[in-house]
């Protein structure tokens, strides 16, 4: 696999060889449509997929089987008996990072601790392996850094190599056995938990959301850390994120056909239909009424 970049409007796909046997792939779809990516993958490679925002859908066997990867979830795929081509649909407003590493490389990293990892043991090394789990706060920090770094091109490769190693270390770390008092990511993890709490609060109270200062006070962060942390984890401002969430929520309500435009506007916090219609048009380029008509034609 060679290093390359693909751009499609507000959608980008980057693939970088950071070291022999280790590739980093990043998917950032900031459009309102699904984006599709296909890449050949050899059976010698183990795939680690992380969804930082939104959702991705992986298809296998010519589309006969699929797996959804939700927000803040990771997926490990390995099948030594057959190639597993990467065929993924990245949903609208979704970010994903993948680490693709050869089994030989992974063995070399854990050569003295091979029995620590199930699929590296002698009994399991020739078996296919699948595992889905949640992204820890410390992993979310590293994933955000992979997507949002701003460094001179000359240090890009070594920076991402370090982040790939860091991510693998965190992925295989067993929280129940780790000494949390010695965790160097404790401060970051606490902050990320607070940022996620802020996101949940805004979603739960989207009709009457708190101000930024009220939100910062409630989660126990300074206003500056709230703004910077939210942008780092979710790639948007607090109210920018809330606007996108409300509009997507409204779109799904409209698609059910069970609510009129006024009702949907009220459910997402707009006291007047005209304000809701203007917001919806700003987001999707069409009015709610025309959107409903277009959906009914499909």
PyMOL commands that set and color helices and strands:
alter all, ss='L'
color gray80, all
select helices_A, chain A and resi 103-109+111-116+118-120+137-148+153-172+175-177+180-182+186-204+206-208+212-219+223-234+238-256+261-267+273-284+288-297
alter helices_A, ss='H'
color red, helices_A
select strands_A, chain A and resi 4-8+11-19+22-29+35-39+45-53+55-60+65-70+73-78+86-90+94-102+129-134
alter strands_A, ss='S'
color yellow, strands_A
deselect
rebuild
show_as cartoon
